[in-house]
Amino acid sequence: MADRIHRTANLFARMWRDYLHPYSGRILLALLFLVIEGSTLGLLSWMLKPLFDRVFVGGDTDAIWWVGGVIFALFLIRAATFVINRSLMTSVSLAVSTSMQTDLLRHIMVLDGGFFQQNPPGALIERVQGDSIAVQGVWSTFIAGAGRDMVSLVSLFGVALAVDPWWTMAAVVGAPLLILPTLVVQRYIRRKMRQNRVNASQRATRLDEVLHGINAVKLNRMEDYQAGRFAQIVTRIRQAEVKMSGIGATVPALVDVVTGLGFIGVLALGGAEVTRGERTVGDFMSFFTAMALAFQPLRRLGALTGTWQIAAASLERIYAVLDMRPTIVSGPRREPPPDTTIRFADVRLAYDNHPVLNGLSFTAEAGKTTALVGPSGAGKSTVFNLLTRLIDPESGQITLGGVPLREFDLGVLRDQFSTVSQDAALFDETLRENILLGREQDDEALRRAIVAAHVADFTDALPMGLDTPAGPRGSALSGGQRQRVAIARAVLRNAPVLLLDEATSALDAQSERVVQQALDELSAGRTTLVIAHRLSTVRQADKIVVVDAGRVVEEGDHDQLMAQGGAYAALVRLQFGEE
């Protein structure tokens, strides 16, 4: 129990240090108004003593105006401080949530590829959005809500003690009964909330997969199947929410019971004294009002038990991600390589104990085109991921211009490569934004890029031109158009090394000719590494490297390899016949 309290306290201390501390001035100002607002309830209950003793019982009509004026002023102060305090705390909670979401996304983007294999996009969306929103209201709730209620209780119990300490003890005699149920409820809600955040991640993942795979869902008539799977997830969420709501309501319900016991004790003790004339009606009404006004703050504080645990569970998940550290980190070298010769030397890599590269060794000479060919699963695409350090090899060495890749700053290294792949990743933005990718470029450079990539062939006919939306994942464009946009990016990037991964394999003949022409123009004078299953696209390569089972089995130009009659010749015969 103590360990759990310690962990929770550490979580919220980290949140204060990382996110709330910059707004400490605004929070202190909100606390000032919170104290004023909370104190008005105690002053209001205290003002009932002269109202009853001097006006209702004593018949002092002159006192009506000043007593009524003070009570009205208290209500005005309470209203004004509530608006100011709520505005201040809302601005803080939204600023914290915004910073937290931004930091989470920025941090997630630098984590290793294995992290994204274990965490699907929907789950990460829920982590960035759902968990941060769950934490968002905690400080406005606890500072503006719990803080105000605590100040109100202090002021109200101060009035009660001032009227009669014995009456006050009678009113709170049942309070110890709340301790154990509160601890049990907190533990239950914390555990259930952890499970529910996992369920929420599964819900987001299912939605992401269904909506992005909607064509496959329709063509395979999977609507009922997918709806059923989604229904199972949301049903689990609903059942957990119902249980948490029911269990969470027990503390406020017990507050009602304890308060009822307290009122009986006060009536038994104080009522007798008033009837005997030992205490005034004003004393009793002031005390009774203070205890009655304390009833709602007590219930709200009891309900906050669940809110605290919900926020703590989400905060645990957020810091679990923020505490992860990438294993692929920048090296010290910030200068580009002296040349762009690529060399793999005995490189080995396995995924989940399944070997992918088994001592891969080859050289791609600067300024020339090197093609990687071989059967699917031979490890060709892994070469590109290793070059750009999306992953690192388990052993062996990869150099660019004679410099090991690990020595480069990651930004400098990746600036050396332009990549055009079969799956051109486009964003749901305009064509212009998809080509620029956040870089500042003058209009003339952009125009040269779209002409060189043959993007102008179709954008000039569009009513909005380059400002036409590409649609989700580029769905508003054909496959050939998406490829040309990707080539335009590469032209604009103007990197010295060009990586082509099955760039034309999914295109029709006409689109392939256009895209291949653009690629040929782009690769001129660059170190180009090509992966292709269509061997017709690599016949003119300066070198062809045949990869099988993660190692090089042949290399040479097309004529040399055909003359050898080995693995490459077999692949050519398989695609084009015995001739």
N, C-alpha and C positions, 0 to 999 in steps of 0.2 A: 504493500500500500504506500509506504513512504517513498519507495523507489519510483512508483508511478507518478506520485505528486511531484517528485524531484524532476523527472523527465518532462512532465507537462510544464513545470515552471521554467525549465531551461528552454523549451520550445518558444514560449511567449517572451522570454528574455531575449532570445535571438531575433524574434520578430521586432521587438522594440529597437534593438541595436541596428538591425539591417534596414528597417523600413519606417518605423515610427519616429525615431529620434530626430530626423530633419524637420518634423512637424511639431516638435515639443512645445514651441511657443504657442502655436494655435491650440494645442491640446490643453495647455495650462490656462489659456483664456477661456476655453470651453468649460474647464473644471470650475473656474471662478463663477461663471454664470450657472453652472450646475449646482454649486453650493447655495447660491442665492435662491434658485428655483426650489431645491429640496427643503430649504429652511422655511419657506412660506407656509408649508403645511403645519409645522409646529407653532408658528406665530398665529395661524388661523385658529387652531384649537385653543391657544392661550387666550385669544380675544373673546371666546365664548363665555369666559368667567365674568368679565364686566357686563357682557350682554345680558346674561341671566340675572346676576346679582344686583346690578344697578338699574337695569331697564325693566326687565320682566318682573323681578321680585321687588326691587326698591322703588320702581315707578319714576325714575329719573328720566324724563322725556328729553332733556337737553343732551343726555349721553347718547341718544339714538344716533345723532348726526356724526359725532366724532368716532364712535365705535363702528358705525356703518361705513364711514369714510375710510377708516383704516382697513377694514375687511375688503372693501372694493379696491383699495390701492394694492393690497396683497395679491388679489386676483390679477390686476393689471401687470404687476411685476412678474408674477408666475407665467403669464402668457408671453410677455416680451422675452424673458430669459429662455423660455422653451424654444421659441423660434430661432433665437441667436445660437443657442447651444446645438440644436438639431442641424442648422446650416453648417456650423463649424465642423461638427463631427462627421457629417455626410461628406464634406469636401475632403477630410482626412482619410476616411475609409475608402473612398473612390480613388484617391491618389495612391494609396497603399496597394489597392487591388491592381491598378494599372501598372505600377512599378513591378509588382510581383509577377504578373502575367508576362510582361516584357522580359524580365530577368529569366523566367523559366524557359521561354522560347529561345532566348539567346543562348542559354546554357545547353538546352537540349540539342541545338544545332551543332555544337562542337563535340558532342559525345560520339563514341565509336559506332561503326556500322553494326556491331553485334547488339548494341542497345536497341536499335530499330528493328532487328529481327525478333527480339523478345517482346517488344512493346509496339503493337499495331497503332496506326495513326489515330483511330478513334479513341483508344485508351489514353494517348498522349494529349489529344484535344480535351478530354475530360479532366486530365491532370492539370493542364494549363488553365482551363476555363472553370470547370466545375469546382475543383478544390479551392482555387483562389477566391471564387465568389462565396464559397462556404465560409472562408476566413474573413471575407470582406466586412461583413456586418458585425464581427465579434467586438471590435473596439468601439464602434458607435453604440452597440447594444450594451456592452459592459460599462463603458464610461458614461455614456448619456443615459442609459437605462439603469443598470445596476448601481452606478455611482449616485445618480439622482435618488434612487430608492433608498440607498444606504444613508445618505444625508437626511432624507425625509424621516427614516426610522430613528436616527440619532436625535433629531430635533423633536420628534413626537414622543419618544421615550424620555427625553429631557423634560418635556412638559409634564408627562405622567409622573416622573420621579419628583418633580417640584411640587405637584399636587399632593401625592402621597406615595412614599416608597413601598408601603405594605400592599397597597392596592396593585402597584406595578408588579410586585413579586407574585401576587395571586394571578395576575394576567398571564405571566410567562411560565407558570409552574409546569406546563406540559412540553416546553421547548426541547428538553433533552430527548424526548421521544422521536424527534426528527433526525437525529444524527445517523443512526445505523441505516434507516431506509434511504437516506440521501447518498451514503457511500455505495450501497448496493446498486441504486439506480444509475449513478455515475459510471460504475464499472460495466454495467449491462449496456448502456447507451454507447459507450466508447467502443466496445466489442462489436456491437451491431452496426455502428457507423462505419467501422473499417470494412466490414463485409459489404455494406451498401455502396461504398465508394468503388469497390471492385465491380459490383453489379452495374453501377453507373458507367464504368469504363467499358464493360461488355456491351452495354446498350449503345454507347457511342460507336464502338467498333462495328457492331452489327449494322447500324444505320449507314456508316461510312461504306461498308462493303456492299450493301444492297443498292444504295443510290449510285455508287460508282460502277456497279456491275448490272445496272438496270436492264441493259439490252440482253445480257445472258439470262437474267431472271425471266424476262418476257419470252424469249425464244425457247427456253426449256420449261416454260409453264411452272415456274417455281414460286409464284405469288403466294399460294396457300402455305407452302413449306416454309418460306422465309417469314411470312407473317406469324406462323406458329412458333418459330424459334424466337422471334422478337417478343411475342406474347409471353413466353416462358420467362424471359429476362425481366420484363416490366412487372410481371406478376410477383416475382421474387422481391423486386424493389418495393412494390405496394405492400406486400405482407410484412416486410421488415419495417416500413414506415408506420404501419398500423400498430405493430408491436411496440416500436419506440414511442409512439404517441401515447399509447395506453400506459406504458411503464413510466414515461416521463411525467404523466399527469398525477402520479401517486403522491409526489412530494407536495405540489400545491393542494391536493386533496387532504393530505395529512395536516397541512397548515390550517385548513378550514377546521378540522377536528380540534387541533390544539387551541386555536383561537376561540372556538366555542367553549371549551373547558375553561379558558381564561375569563371569558365574559361571565360564566356562571360563578366563578370564584369572586370576581369583582362585585357582582350584584349581591352576592351573599354577604360580603364584607362591607362594601361601601353603602349599599342600600340601607342597611341597618343603621349606620352612622348618620346618614342624612335624615332618616325618619326620626331619629332621636334628637336631631338638631345639633349634633356635634360637628357636622360639615354642611356647607351651603349647597344649594342646588347648582350654583355656578361651578363649584369645585367638581361636583360629580359630572356635569355636562362637559366641562373642559377635559376632564380625564377620559370620559366615555368617548368623546369625539376624537381625541388623540389616538385612542386604541382602535376606534373604528377606521380612522384614516390610515392607520398602520396595517390594516388588514390586506389591502390591495398590494402595497409594496412587498409585503411578506410573500404573497402568492406569486408575484412576478419574479422575486428572487428565487423562490423554489423552482419555478419553471426554467430559470436560466441554467439550472444544473445540466439539462440536456444540451442547451446551446453551447455551453463551454466545452463539453465533450465532443460535440460535432465539429467545432472549430479545431480542437486539439487533434482529432483524427485526421482532418484534412491537412493541418499544418505538418503533421508527421510525414504524410505522403509528399508534400511539397519539398520539405528539406531532405527527404530520402533521395529525390532527384538532384537537388542542388548540391548535395554532398558527393555525388558521383564525379569521378575525375576521368577524363579521356586518357587512354594509354598512348594515343598517337598525338604527339606534341611537337611544336616547332623546334627546329634546330637553330643554332646561332647565326648561320650564314644568311645575310640579307642581300648579297650580290647575286645576279643571275650567273648561270654556268658559262664557262669560256666558249663552249660549243654545245651542240645538241645531240651528240652521239649517245645513244641509249645502249646500256650493256647490262644483261642479266647474267649472273655467275652463280651456278649451282643453287638456284632459288627453290625453296621448299615451303609448302603451305598445305594445311589440312583444315577442313570444316567439320567440326564435331567428330574428330578422329577419322574422317574420310579423306584420304590424300587427294589433293587437287593438282599440285605441282610437285614433281619428283626430280629435283635437280635440273630445273629449266635453265638453259644457258644459250644465249644468242646475242648478236650485236646488230643494232639498227644504226646505220651510218648517217651522219649529219647531212641534211639536204637531199636525202634519197628516200624512196618509198620502199618500205618493208611490209610484206603481207604475211599474216598469220593464218594458216588454213589447217583444217583437220576436223575430225568428227565432233559432234556436239558433246559437251562435257569434258573436252580435252584440256580445258583450263585457259582458253584464249582470252575470254572476257576478263578473267581474273587478272591478266597482265595489265589491263588499263587501270583497274582498281589499285593495283600495286604501284603503278607509275605515279598516280595522283595522290597516293598515300591515303586512300579511303580505307585501306587495310595495310598491314605490314607483314612481311614474310616471317616465318618461324626461323629460317636460317638462310644463308646465302647473302649475296649483296647485289643491289641495283644501283647503278650510277647514271648520272646525266652529266655529260661533259667531263667525265672522270671523277665527279664529286658524288659521294654516297648521298642518296635521297634524304636520309635522316639528318644530314647536316644543314639542310635548307630550312629557312623559315617557311611555314606552310603556305603563306600567302605568296611568297616569291616563287615557290615551286609550282603552285597551281597556275600562276600567271604564265608559265611556260607552255601550257597546253590549251588547245581548243579541242572540244569533243563534239562529234556529230554521231549520234547513235540511232538505231532503228526506232527506239521509242523516244521521239523528240518531246521532252517535258515542257509543255507550255502552261502558262498560268492564266487564270480567268481575268485577264487584263487586255488592254488594246494590243494590236500587233506592234505598235511602236514601243510600248513598254516591254513586250516580250523579246524584242530585239536588243533594246538598250540595256535591259536588266539592271536598271538603276545607275548606269554610267552616264556621265555628261559627255555628249558628242555634238558637234555642230551638224547642221542640216545637210551640208554637202557630204560629209563623211558617211552619214546615215544613208543618203541617196546612193552613193557609190556602192555601199554594202548591199542594198536591196536590189540594185541592178545586177551586181556580180552574182548574187544568189538567185536571180530570176524571180525574186519576190515581186518586183514591179510588174511582172507579167500578169498577175492577178489583182494586186492591190490598186493599180491605176484604174481598174474597172469598177471598184467598189465605191459606193456613194460617200463613205466616210474615210476611204483610203486607209492609211496606216492607223487611223484612230478607230478602226473597226474592232469590236471586241472579239477575242479569239474563242470565247466560250470556255466552260469548265474543261480543263485538261485539253484545250484546243479543239473541242468538239465541233466548233463552227467551221473548221477547215478540213480539207481532205488530207489523206496521208502524205501526198506529194507536197502539198502546201505547207504542212507542218515541217517537213524535212527542209524545205527551202528557207523557212523562218530560222530553223536551227543553223543552217549554213550561213545565213546573214549574220547571226550572232558571232559565228566563228570568224567571218570576214572582218567584222567590226572589232573583235577582240585582238586580231592580228598577232596571235601567239606564234612563237617559232616552231612549235611541235603540234602536229595535227593528228588526232586519234579518231579513226573512222571505224565504228562498230556496227556492221551490218546495215550501213546507212541507206541502202537501196533495196534491201531484200523483200520488203513488204509492199513495193510499189508496182503499179502496172507498167507496161513497156514504155508508154509515152512519158509518164512521169519519171521513170527511171532514166531515160535519155537526158531529160532536162536536168535532173538532180546530179547525174553522173558528170555532165558537162560542167556544172557549177563546182563540183568537188575536184575535178581535174584542174580547173583554174585556181582553186583555193590551195591545192597541194603543191603547185609549182614553186620551187625554191624552198620548200619547207621540209623538215624531217617529218615524214608521214608514216604512221603505223596503221595498217588496215587489217581488220578482221572481216572475212567474207566467206559465206558458203557458196555464193555464186562465183565459181572460179573464173568465169568470163570477165569479171571486173578486176582481176588481179594479174592477168596475163602480162601486162606491161610493167609490173612492179620490178624494181631493181633487184630485189631479193625476195624469195618466197621461203618462209620457214614453216615446215610441216610439224605440227605438234600432235602428239598422241599420248594419252595417259599421263599428261603433265610433264613430258620431256620432248626435246627436239629429236625427230627421227630422220629428217632430211632438210637440207637447205641449198638454195641456188636459184637461178632464174628459171623461167618456164621451160625454155628449150633444154637446159641442163637436166632438169628434173624429169622431163619426159624421156630424155635419152636414157636415164638411169632405170626407168621402168619400175620404180618402187611405189611407195605409198601415194605420192602425189599423182603419178600416172594412173594408179588405180582409181583415185578420186575423180580424175578427169574422165576416165572411161565410164565410171558410174553415172556421171552427169550427162555426158555427150555421146555415149555409145563407144563401140570398139574403135571407130575411126579416130 
